[in-house]
Amino acid sequence: MLAGCAARPPATAFDRYVTRALSPTIPTPLQTALAPLEAAHPDQSAVRLLPSGTDALQARIALARAATKTLDMQYYIANEDETGKLLLGAALYAADRGVRVRMLVDDLNFKDIDQIMAALNSHENIEIRVFNPFGSAQQSFAERTQNLLTQIGHFTRRMHNKSMIADNQIAIVGGRNLGDEYFSASPTLQFRDLDVFTAGPVAHKISSSFDDYWNSSLAYPLRVLNKQKFDPADLDKTRDDLRHHWRTNAEPLNAKPLNATPLAQQIARGEMGLVWAPTEFEADSPSKIEHPSDDYKSPPMERLAELVKQAQREFLILSPYFVPHEVGVKALSALTQRGVRVAVLTNSLAATDAVAVQAGYAPYRVPLLKNGVDLYEFKPMQAEGEDRPNASLFGSQSRASLHAKAYVIDRSILVIGSMNLDPRSALLNTELALVIHSQPVADEAAQLFQRSIRPESSYRVELASPDTLARLASTGSPLSPLVWTTVEREGAVTYNFDPQAGFYRNAMTGLFTLLPVDGQL
């Protein structure tokens, strides 16, 4: 009975328009700037990594300002915080210029009782849709909890894709959601992340994927979920508030510098530092959530697996949520056995924002190390001297947590997107990934990896030697098969337990280890 009450008609049952991306041949300033470059680089797309939160924020603001016809945004999380209001303001200003704005947000983290997005949704050029709702503002907390309990299989499958596309010409994809912690603007938490700015043919494929989700049976118009009503005066007030927010916060949050010159002009003048290279785009279909099947194979995960099998020298893994399971241990071991260096950077227990995932990862550390995999865990506090407000991938004033999802193969191929190496990305969430065949771009990512595994930034995890175990036994310390080595103020330090994690995190990890939730991690 409860399950029946929680059921919702498909989104196609509501009055909503099927819309598509702008034709890539329609002239716009971005299309005009890119056309001669695309002609000079047939079958290639332009890419540029965005390793710092400041770069990533500025690029998104510039993209919104550059759009003249369409602006599409697809995010797992979209917060109405300090940077979120800058980006929503940029989207509103685009709509005021006549740009069609489509925004698709996953329901799990969507707070549609907030005023800004609901007010923006009343604009004639803006439409917001919510993906896979299990109850929104229209329902009470009790009803949402009921939906969680009665539709757990539906609830745990989420749209994890992250993209922003202007005029079907330029896109930004990667690991970042929309929120202060992703743009070096949070006073308490800094996610170290990585995006890629891309233009050319691959952007059209990203737009096509967006359309698939936008028009799917799980993309509900916000107006059918939200009980709030807005009139033109509310939208005018929101516009005034966002303008005031921009004047007050754009400069302190480093949102301005990239906008000194219009983006189309920067591209035409060759000022964007773009690298042209063969680039593939892989994305899950929304059917992964619409019609779950044990036979479904994730295109991003399958393509990464194909490329990894061809590795000859090195495979570098940046994955904040890393749960390899036995099949992953076996695959990585096959690489090391034929001489390929495999190195993994993931979060330490102290740095992670998902303790449950750490419980899923921890049992595989010993098997990985025994099979020759190099293992590093990101520290929650970074080295002194790198704690600047516009911190890059490896430094800030607040607690740090790795969030980048990137894979470097032989320093010639970079796979980057929203996909972690865990069962959730493979089986439950929808994901996307770019495959960039470029030695310069892959080498840039590899250098970021090498910098991040320095002792000042990460712990190196190793098997405890017989001497270490004997010393622990002699002192009565708990025996551990692992040791963590790093550099701190007093010099080199070795731990025989998860460093800086504290009692609570260790206890929660132990609890999750006992629970049957491995498939949900």
N, C-alpha and C positions, 0 to 999 in steps of 0.2 A: 504494500500500500504506500509506504514511504517512498519507494523508488518511483512509483507511478506519479506521485505528487511532485517529485523533483524533476520529472521529464520536461523538456522544452522542445517546441517545434523547431525544425531546422531553420536556419536564417533565411533560406529561400522562400519560406512561408510568409515572410514580412515584405512590406513594400520597400524595395530597394533596387537600385539600378545596377546592372552589370556594366562596369566601365573597364577600359583597357588603357595601356600605356600609350603615350604619344608616339606616332610613327617616327622612327629615327631619321627619316628623310625630310621631315618638316623643318624649314629653316628657323633657327634660333641663334642667338649670339654664340652659344656653346657649340652648336652644330657647325657653324661657320668657322669657328676657331679650330675645331678638331678635324674638319674634312681634309685639308691638305696634309696634315700629319698622318691621318689614317691612310691616305693614298700613298704616302712615302713608306708606310710600314704595313703592307698587306698581311692579313691574317694575324695581326698582332693587336694587343691592347696596351694602353699606358698605365703604369702603376707607380705608386710612391708610398712607402711605409709611413705610418703616423705613430711613432713610438711614444710620444709624450702626450699627456692629457691636454696640455695647452695647444699643441698642434691639432689634436683631434677636435677640440672645441672650435678653434678658429676655422678649420676646414669645413665643419658643418654649418657654421654661420655663413661662410662664404658661399657654400653650395645653395643655401636657402636664398641668399641675395642674388645669386646668378640665375636662378630659375625664372623663366619668362612664360612658360606654358604649364608645366606640371611639376609637382613636388610630392614624392611618395616616401613614407617612413614606415618601417616595420620593426618593432622592438618587443623584446620580452619584458623589459622594464622601462617605464617612462615616468620619471618623477617630476613633480612640480616644485622642485627646489630652486636654488639660486641659478645654476646653469640651465636647468630645465626651463625656467621662465625666460631666459635669454633665447633659447632655441624655439620655444613656443611663440615668443614675440616675433622672431624672424619668420616663422611660418605664417603668422597672422599678417605681417606686413606684405609677404608674398601674395597672400590671398587678396589683400586690399588692392594689389596691382593687377588682379585678374588671373593670378595663377591658381589652377585647380590643385588643392591640397588633399591628399588622402593619407590617413594615419591609421595604422593597424597595430593594436597593442594586445598582448596576451592578457587574459583575465586574471591570472594568478596574482600578479602584483599591481593590478590596475585599481586605482582609487577614484572611481568616477563620481564620488560624492564631492570631490574637490571642485572648485568653481571654475578654474581656468579652462580646462579642456572641454567641460560641458558648455561653457559660454562660447568658446571658439566653434564648437559644433553647430551653433546657430548661424554661423556665417554662411552666406550662400555659396561660397567657393571652398568650404572646408567640410569634409565628412570624416568622422572618426568611427571606426568599427572595433569591436572587442572580439577576440578570438577565443573560442572554446569556453564560454562563460559557465560557471557553476553556481551563479547567483550574483547579481551586481547590486547597485544601489537600490534597485527595486525590492530587494529582499533583505530581511533582517539578518543579524548575525546568527540567530538560531537556525534560520532557513539555509544559510550558507553552510553551516556546520552539518545540517542534515544532508545536504547535497554531497558534502565531502564523505560522509559515512555510507551513503547509499550508492554513490557513483565513484568509488575510489579508483577504479580502473580508468574512468574517463578523466577524473580530476588530475591524476598523476602524469598524464600525457600533455605536454606543453609545447607551444610554439616558441622555440629558443632562437629563431632567426633574428639577425640584426642587420638592417640595411637602410640607406637613405639615398634617394635617386633624384636627380634634377634633369628635367626635360628628356629623359631616356638617353642621356649622353654621358653623365658622370655619376658614379656611385661611390659610397663609402661603406665597406663591410668589414667585419672583424669581431672582436670580442666585447666591445663596449656597448653597454646599454646607455640610456639617458639618465644621468644622475651625477651629483657632485663628486662622488667617490671615484668616478671614472675619468674625471677631467681635472684632477689635482686641485679640487676646490673644497674638499671636505676637511674639517678640522680634526676629525677623529679617525677616518679610514681612507686609505688611498689604495685603490686597485691598480696594480701594475698591468697594463693592458697593451694591446697592439691592434691597430686597424690598418687597412690599406685603402688609399684613394685610387680609383681606377676609372679609366675612360676608354671609349672605343667599343668594338663589337661585344665585348664581354658585358658591358653595361646593359645592352639590350636583353641579354639572357637573364640578368638579375631582375630587370623590369618584368619579364615574362613570368618569372617565379613569383614576384610580388602579386601579379594579376591572379595567378592560380589561388593564392591564399585570400586575396581580397574578395574574390567571387565564390569562395568555397561555402559549403553549407554550415560551416562553423564560425563565419565572420558576421557577427550581429551588429546592426546599426546601433550606435550608442543611444539614439533617441528611443529605441524600444526597450532599453534596459534601465534608462535613467528616469526617475520620477520628477526631476527638477524641470522647471520651465523657465525660459529666458526670453526677454524681449530686447529690442534694439538698444535700449538704454543700458542693459546689463553688458552687452557686447562693447558698447562705447566705454563704459567704465573699465572693463577688462583691458581694452586697448590703451587707455590712459595709464592704467597701473603698470602695464608691461613697458610702456615708453619710459615711465619714471624709473622702473627697475633697470632698464638699459642704461639710462643716463647715470644712474648711481653705481651700477655694478659692472658694466662692460669692461671698463679699464682695470679695476682691481682684479677681475677674474681673467684678464688677458684674453678677452674675446675679440679685440679690435685689429691687431696688426695685419692679418692676412687680407683685410678688406680695404686697405689703402688704395688698391687698384682692382677694378673689376676682374673676376676670375677668368672670363673669356679673354681679356687682354693679356693677362699673365700667361695663359696657355699659348696664345698666338705668338707671344714674344719669347717663348721658351724659358720662362722664369719659374716654372713650377717644379723643376727637377724631376720630370717624368722619365721613366725608363720604359721603352717599348719592348714587348716580349710576347711570345706565345702564351696565352692565358686561357685556362679552362674554368668553367663554373659548374659546380655540382650542388644540387639542393634536394632535400627530401620533398616528396609530394605531400600536400595536406592530407592525402588519403591515409598516411601513416597514423593520423589521429582520427580522421573521419571513419575509416574502416580498418581497424587494427587487424593484423594478420601475422601469424608466426612465420609466414613465408616471405614477409617483406624484407628486402635488402636495402640498406641505406646507401644511396649513391655516393655521398661524401665519404662515408666510411669504407665502402668498397673500393673507391678510386684510390684512397690513401693506402689501403692494403696492397693494391696492385703495384703502386709506385715503390712502396717499402721493399717488396720482394725483389725489386731490381737494384736496390742499393748495393754499391760496391765498396764504399769506404766508411761512410758515416751516416748515422741517423740520430738527429737531435730532436728531443720532444719537450715542448713547453705545454703543460697541461695542468691547470690548477686542481682539477678533479680527475685523478688518475687511479682507475680501478681495473687493472689488466686482466684479472681472473686467470685461470690456468691456461686458457687459449692464448692470451696475450703474452704470458711468460714464455710459452712454447715458441711463439712467433719471434719474439725478441731474442730468445736463446738461439734460434736457428741463424739469426744474423751474426751474433757474436761468434758462433762456432765456425763461420767461414771468414772471420777476420774483420767484420764490420764493427766499428766503434758505435755503441749505443749508449747515449747519455740522456737521462731524464731529469728535468727540473719540475718539481711539483711543490705544493705548499707543505710546510711543516705543520705539525699539530698546533703550534702556537700561532701560526699565521693564517690558517684556513678559516673561512667563514662558514664551513660546512663540516662540523665534527663528525657527522654520520658517515660522510664520504671517507674521512680519514680512517674510520673503522673498517671500511671496505678495502682500503688500500694497504693498511699496515701488514696484514698477513703475507703479502706478496713481496715484501722487501727482502727477506732472506733468500727466497728462491731466485729473485732477480739478481742479487749480488753474487750468489753462488754460480750463476750462469754468465758472469762477466759484464753485466750491465752497470754502468756508472750511475749513481743515484745521488741527487742533490735536492735539498729541501729549503725553500725560501724562508728567510728570517722575518720576523714580524717588525723588527726595527732595523733600519738601514744605516749604513756607515755615516759618521759625522762628516760634514762638508758637502753632503749631498742632500741635506734637508732644506731645500729651497722651495718657495711656493709653486713655481712652475716646474716641479720635479718631473723628470723623464721616467722611463720604465723602472729605474732603480734608485729612487730617492725621494723622500718627503719628510715633513715634520710630524706626521701622524702615523698610526699603525699601518703597516703595509701588508698587502695580501696579493699574491699572484692571481691574475685573471686572464692572461693572454693564452690563446690557443693557437699554436703554430708548430709546424713540423718541417725540419730542414733535411733534405736528402742529398748527400754528396756535395753539399754547398752549391748545388746547381738548380735545385727545385725547392720552392717554398709552398707549403699548403697552409693556408691561413683562413680562419673564419670563426664560427660559433661553436665548433665541435670539440668536445673533450674526448679523451680516450677512456670511456667508461660505458657501462651497460645502458645508462640513461640516454646518452647521445645515440648509441647504436639502435636501441629498441623502443624508446618511449618518446623522447622529444624530437621535434623536427629541427634540422640543422642546415647550414649552408657552408660552402668552402670555395675559395679560389685556389687554383693550382697555377703557380707562376713559374714558368721555365726560364729562369734568368740567373746566371751566375752572380752578377752584381747584387741583385735583390736578395737572393738566397744567402750570399756572403754577409750582407748587412744584417740579416736576421741572425746568422750564426755568430756574428760579433756581439750582438745584443745578448745572445745566450751565454757566450763565454764571459762577458762582463758580469752577468747576473750570477754566475756560479763561483765568483771570487769568494774567498772566506769572509770578507766583510759583508757580503750580501746573502750568502747561503751556507747551510751546513752541508758538509759532505758526509754521507751515510756509508759506513763500511762494516764488514763483519768483524766482530771482536776477535782479536788474536788469542791464542792459548795463554800467553803471558798476561793479557788483560783479564781474562776470565779467572786465572789463578790469583791475581792481585785482588779482584773483587771478592773472591771466596775468602781470602785471608783477612779481609777487613770486615767481613760479614755483610757486605753490600749486596743488594739484589743482583742476581746474575742476569745478564742481557746478551743476546747473540749479536747485538748491534752497538756501534759507537758512532757518535756525531762529533765531527771535528770542525772547528771554526777559529776565527780570530776576533778577540774582544779587546777592550782597553788594556787589559793586563797582558795581552799576547795570545799565543795559541792555547786553546782550551779544548778539552775532550769531555764529552758527556756519555754516560751509559744509560740514558733514558731520554725521552722526547724533551728537548730543551725548552725552557721558558713556558711550558704549556700549563703548569699549575695543576692542582688537584682536580678541579672541576672538569677540565677538558679531558684529562686522563680517565676520570670516572665515567664520563659520558661516552668516551670511545669504548671503554670496556662494556658498557651497557649495550651499545649498538652492535657490538660484536656478537652478543648473545641473541639479538633479535633476528627474526627471519626477514630482513629487509634488503638482502644483498641485491636482488633484482631491481630494486628501486633506486640504487645508488648511481 
